[in-house]
Amino acid sequence: MKVRYPAVVAAVAASTLALAGCAGSTSDAAQSADGPYRVLVTGAISGQGALAANAQTSVLAAKAGADAVNRNGGIGGRQVELTVVDDGGDATKAVSSLREAVASGAKPDLFLNSGPSAVAAATLPILKQNRILSFNIGPTDDSADPAQYPLNFDLSPTAADYAASIAGYVEEKGYQQVGVIHSSSAYGEVFGRAMDSALAAEGVSASGSEEYDVAALDMTAQLQALKNKGTQALVVDAYGAPLGYLLNSLQRLDWNVPLIGNTSVSGTALVAKPAPDGVLGTPATANLVIQVFPSTVYDANDAPVNAMVDSMAALGQIPSTLILADNHDAFGLVAAAAEKVGGTDDPEKLAEALEDRSVLDSASTAFLPRYHYTAESHSPNLDADGYRFVPPSKLLNGQYGNPAA
């Protein structure tokens, strides 16, 4: 979902984690093995609704990731200095904050965002121009292309990867005549096309694909069209308020079709809250399963994920699902790359190391079980076992399925 705010959004809110040493000189030369490893992360902390909650979770994850590597000696022997900037979800504000950081002489060693993809699209050219390593949670059409952005690595899978995972799930369930309903957002349109291709690749019969306007309050017409085509299972892309309108439209049609929600659905708190604040436990979610990562589902035996959750919860309330905790893993990945290279001064060498299978295998990560960056693709290229499909439930510390919730 794209949320825009005026470029004159008021003052930047910045916070810095506990560090060793001072900020040092205002020249790039000060960024040495003795100085802090500077990380700038932006997020829509002052945004509205789900956007703000998701940004706050993203920032908490970054803080937890920075804490973890600092406890283990930092990145390349340098303690992480994390600065958080409120971009309001506005790409213009994110660009302005990044330019200010570069112009100050304290250029970031690493840049992270908290989405949406519009922020990535606006900041990537500046990052490339200034040779700044970056990790991105809002993939664009070319953000994972090393030929275009050699120093950027996407933390979130692509729409095509999500679609392939869903198509594999529906094939395993034996569903045919599968319909797709998606939003008119840039991501929704890409996801809709990706689902068409993914279903065809799995040999699953598609009943049709319908698009709804993100500003619409009723999707009955689109749903009726899919019902009339004999749809036996429905893939749903909806984020925030539109998900509620879509589920209400399904109820009006009295259509009890199996629903498979993508990560936009699982990232919307509506499905994790009982009425009247949400729809959990109502007929609207009786037939719903949602796509998540293993880290989004509670597992008492998953030590790395539980350590991440405990660290995040100690820093503040986790207001949304761990679907938005991508930034935690950036620190472990860069630390492993720095160990391989023997330092942090050369971002190109760090990027090259992140394409090394042995480096990725040694990285301490939790959000995703593993990453598969290559010289041809800076997307995580997550394996099929990196996804789960679960019924919605109450959240506890950003996770579904915790019996204590």
ZAMARGU-4260 file (C-alpha; in steps of 0.2 Angstrom, whole numbers, plus 5000, padded with zeros to 4 digits):
<rodrens>
0) 5000/5000/5000 | 5007/5017/4995 | 5004/5031/5008 | 5010/5049/5003 | 5013/5064/5014
5) 5019/5081/5010 | 5038/5084/5008 | 5037/5096/5023 | 5034/5082/5035 | 5040/5088/5052
10) 5056/5084/5060 | 5066/5069/5060 | 5065/5058/5075 | 5082/5049/5077 | 5088/5037/5090
15) 5105/5029/5093 | 5109/5012/5100 | 5122/5010/5113 | 5139/5011/5105 | 5157/5010/5108
20) 5167/5026/5104 | 5161/5043/5098 | 5154/5048/5081 | 5171/5054/5076 | 5176/5066/5062
25) 5164/5072/5049 | 5175/5065/5035 | 5173/5048/5026 | 5191/5045/5032 | 5184/5044/5050
30) 5174/5028/5045 | 5189/5017/5050 | 5191/5001/5059 | 5191/5011/5075 | 5175/5021/5072
35) 5157/5015/5073 | 5149/5006/5059 | 5135/5019/5054 | 5118/5012/5049 | 5103/5023/5044
40) 5086/5015/5044 | 5070/5024/5038 | 5052/5020/5042 | 5035/5027/5043 | 5034/5029/5061
45) 5022/5043/5060 | 5011/5035/5047 | 4994/5029/5049 | 4986/5012/5054 | 4995/4997/5048
50) 5009/5007/5039 | 5015/5014/5056 | 5013/4998/5065 | 5023/4989/5052 | 5037/5002/5052
55) 5038/5001/5071 | 5040/4982/5070 | 5053/4984/5056 | 5063/4997/5066 | 5062/4986/5082
60) 5069/4971/5071 | 5084/4983/5066 | 5088/4987/5083 | 5088/4969/5089 | 5099/4964/5075
65) 5111/4978/5079 | 5111/4973/5097 | 5115/4955/5093 | 5130/4959/5082 | 5137/4972/5095
70) 5136/4959/5108 | 5147/4948/5097 | 5160/4962/5093 | 5151/4972/5080 | 5153/4972/5061
75) 5171/4970/5056 | 5176/4974/5074 | 5166/4991/5073 | 5151/4993/5085 | 5135/4997/5076
80) 5128/5015/5077 | 5110/5014/5072 | 5101/5030/5067 | 5082/5029/5065 | 5073/5042/5054
85) 5054/5044/5053 | 5050/5046/5034 | 5032/5045/5036 | 5031/5033/5022 | 5035/5047/5010
90) 5049/5043/4997 | 5053/5062/4996 | 5056/5062/5015 | 5067/5047/5014 | 5077/5054/5000
95) 5080/5070/5009 | 5085/5061/5025 | 5098/5051/5015 | 5105/5066/5006 | 5107/5075/5023
100) 5116/5060/5030 | 5128/5060/5015 | 5131/5079/5015 | 5135/5079/5034 | 5151/5070/5031
105) 5145/5055/5041 | 5139/5045/5026 | 5131/5029/5032 | 5140/5012/5029 | 5123/5004/5027
110) 5106/5009/5023 | 5090/5000/5027 | 5072/5005/5024 | 5055/4999/5031 | 5045/5000/5014
115) 5035/5003/5005 | 5043/5000/4988 | 5041/5018/4983 | 5055/5022/4996 | 5067/5009/4988
120) 5064/5015/4970 | 5068/5033/4976 | 5083/5030/4987 | 5092/5016/4976 | 5099/5028/4963
125) 5107/5039/4977 | 5114/5024/4986 | 5122/5018/4970 | 5129/5035/4967 | 5137/5036/4984
130) 5143/5018/4985 | 5132/5014/5000 | 5128/4996/5004 | 5109/4993/5007 | 5096/4980/5011
135) 5078/4983/5005 | 5062/4976/5012 | 5051/4984/4998 | 5057/4975/4981 | 5055/4984/4965
140) 5056/4978/4947 | 5075/4980/4947 | 5081/4981/4965 | 5088/4964/4965 | 5097/4965/4949
145) 5116/4967/4952 | 5119/4974/4935 | 5108/4989/4940 | 5111/4990/4959 | 5126/4980/4963
150) 5127/4986/4982 | 5108/4982/4986 | 5101/4966/4992 | 5083/4963/4994 | 5078/4955/5011
155) 5060/4951/5005 | 5056/4938/4992 | 5049/4944/4975 | 5030/4944/4971 | 5035/4930/4959
160) 5042/4920/4973 | 5027/4922/4984 | 5016/4917/4970 | 5026/4902/4966 | 5024/4896/4984
165) 5005/4899/4984 | 5004/4889/4968 | 5014/4875/4975 | 5002/4875/4990 | 4986/4875/4980
170) 4993/4861/4969 | 4997/4850/4985 | 4979/4853/4991 | 4972/4847/4974 | 4963/4863/4971
175) 4958/4867/4953 | 4948/4882/4945 | 4958/4893/4956 | 4954/4912/4956 | 4964/4927/4960
180) 4958/4944/4967 | 4971/4957/4969 | 4972/4976/4972 | 4976/4990/4959 | 4992/4995/4969
185) 5008/4993/4960 | 5012/4977/4970 | 4995/4970/4968 | 4996/4971/4949 | 5013/4963/4949
190) 5007/4949/4961 | 4991/4946/4950 | 5002/4943/4934 | 5014/4932/4944 | 5000/4921/4951
195) 4994/4918/4933 | 5011/4912/4928 | 5014/4902/4944 | 4997/4893/4943 | 5001/4889/4925
200) 5018/4882/4929 | 5010/4870/4942 | 4997/4864/4930 | 4983/4872/4941 | 4968/4877/4931
205) 4964/4896/4933 | 4946/4902/4934 | 4951/4920/4932 | 4960/4935/4940 | 4950/4951/4946
210) 4957/4968/4951 | 4949/4980/4963 | 4953/4998/4967 | 4962/5001/4983 | 4949/5015/4987
215) 4934/5003/4984 | 4923/4999/4999 | 4914/4984/4990 | 4922/4970/4979 | 4906/4961/4977
220) 4906/4963/4958 | 4923/4955/4956 | 4920/4941/4968 | 4903/4937/4959 | 4912/4936/4943
225) 4925/4923/4950 | 4911/4914/4958 | 4901/4913/4942 | 4917/4905/4933 | 4916/4890/4945
230) 4931/4896/4956 | 4935/4882/4969 | 4948/4891/4979 | 4953/4909/4979 | 4970/4918/4981
235) 4968/4935/4990 | 4980/4950/4989 | 4973/4963/5001 | 4982/4975/5014 | 4974/4985/5028
240) 4957/4991/5027 | 4953/4984/5009 | 4955/4966/5017 | 4940/4970/5028 | 4929/4976/5014
245) 4934/4961/5003 | 4929/4949/5017 | 4913/4958/5020 | 4909/4957/5002 | 4912/4938/5003
250) 4900/4937/5017 | 4886/4946/5007 | 4888/4933/4993 | 4887/4919/5006 | 4902/4911/4997
255) 4911/4898/5007 | 4926/4896/4996 | 4943/4891/5003 | 4954/4907/5004 | 4973/4908/5003
260) 4979/4925/5008 | 4997/4931/5003 | 5009/4940/5015 | 4999/4956/5013 | 4984/4947/5021
265) 4995/4940/5035 | 5003/4957/5038 | 4986/4965/5041 | 4982/4964/5060 | 4963/4963/5056
270) 4964/4944/5054 | 4973/4942/5071 | 4960/4952/5081 | 4943/4946/5087 | 4927/4956/5084
275) 4924/4970/5085 | 4941/4976/5082 | 4945/4962/5069 | 4937/4947/5061 | 4947/4932/5070
280) 4934/4919/5075 | 4921/4925/5063 | 4914/4916/5048 | 4924/4928/5037 | 4940/4919/5042
285) 4933/4901/5044 | 4940/4896/5027 | 4956/4907/5027 | 4974/4901/5028 | 4988/4914/5027
290) 5005/4914/5019 | 5019/4917/5032 | 5038/4913/5035 | 5043/4900/5048 | 5048/4915/5060
295) 5030/4921/5060 | 5024/4905/5068 | 5028/4901/5086 | 5040/4886/5088 | 5047/4884/5106
300) 5062/4874/5098 | 5067/4888/5086 | 5081/4896/5096 | 5087/4909/5084 | 5069/4915/5081
305) 5065/4915/5099 | 5081/4925/5103 | 5076/4938/5090 | 5058/4939/5097 | 5065/4941/5115
310) 5077/4955/5110 | 5063/4964/5100 | 5051/4963/5114 | 5064/4969/5127 | 5066/4985/5116
315) 5047/4988/5115 | 5030/4981/5110 | 5029/4972/5094 | 5014/4980/5086 | 5012/4970/5070
320) 5017/4952/5063 | 5035/4947/5061 | 5032/4947/5042 | 5040/4965/5044 | 5055/4959/5054
325) 5066/4958/5039 | 5079/4971/5044 | 5085/4960/5059 | 5095/4949/5047 | 5104/4963/5038
330) 5117/4964/5052 | 5121/4946/5053 | 5123/4945/5034 | 5135/4960/5034 | 5145/4954/5049
335) 5148/4937/5040 | 5153/4946/5024 | 5165/4957/5034 | 5172/4942/5042 | 5176/4935/5025
340) 5183/4951/5018 | 5193/4955/5034 | 5185/4973/5035 | 5171/4985/5031 | 5180/4998/5021
345) 5176/4992/5003 | 5157/4990/5000 | 5160/4981/4983 | 5170/4968/4992 | 5156/4966/5005
350) 5144/4964/4991 | 5154/4951/4983 | 5156/4941/4999 | 5137/4941/5001 | 5136/4932/4984
355) 5147/4918/4992 | 5137/4902/4998 | 5149/4899/5012 | 5147/4917/5019 | 5128/4915/5018
360) 5128/4898/5027 | 5138/4906/5041 | 5128/4921/5044 | 5117/4922/5060 | 5100/4925/5053
365) 5082/4922/5060 | 5069/4931/5050 | 5072/4919/5035 | 5080/4902/5037 | 5093/4905/5024
370) 5097/4917/5009 | 5103/4913/4992 | 5110/4928/4985 | 5121/4926/4969 | 5130/4936/4956
375) 5115/4935/4945 | 5102/4939/4958 | 5101/4949/4974 | 5085/4942/4979 | 5084/4930/4994
380) 5077/4916/4982 | 5069/4907/4997 | 5066/4889/4995 | 5049/4881/4996 | 5052/4876/5014
385) 5054/4894/5019 | 5035/4897/5019 | 5021/4891/5029 | 5002/4892/5027 | 4992/4893/5043
390) 4975/4898/5049 | 4975/4916/5057 | 4976/4917/5076 | 4979/4929/5090 | 4997/4937/5089
395) 5009/4936/5103 | 5025/4946/5100 | 5021/4946/5081 | 5019/4928/5079 | 5004/4917/5075
400) 5001/4900/5084 | 5007/4904/5101 | 4996/4894/5114 | 4999/4908/5126 | 4991/4921/5115
</rodrens>
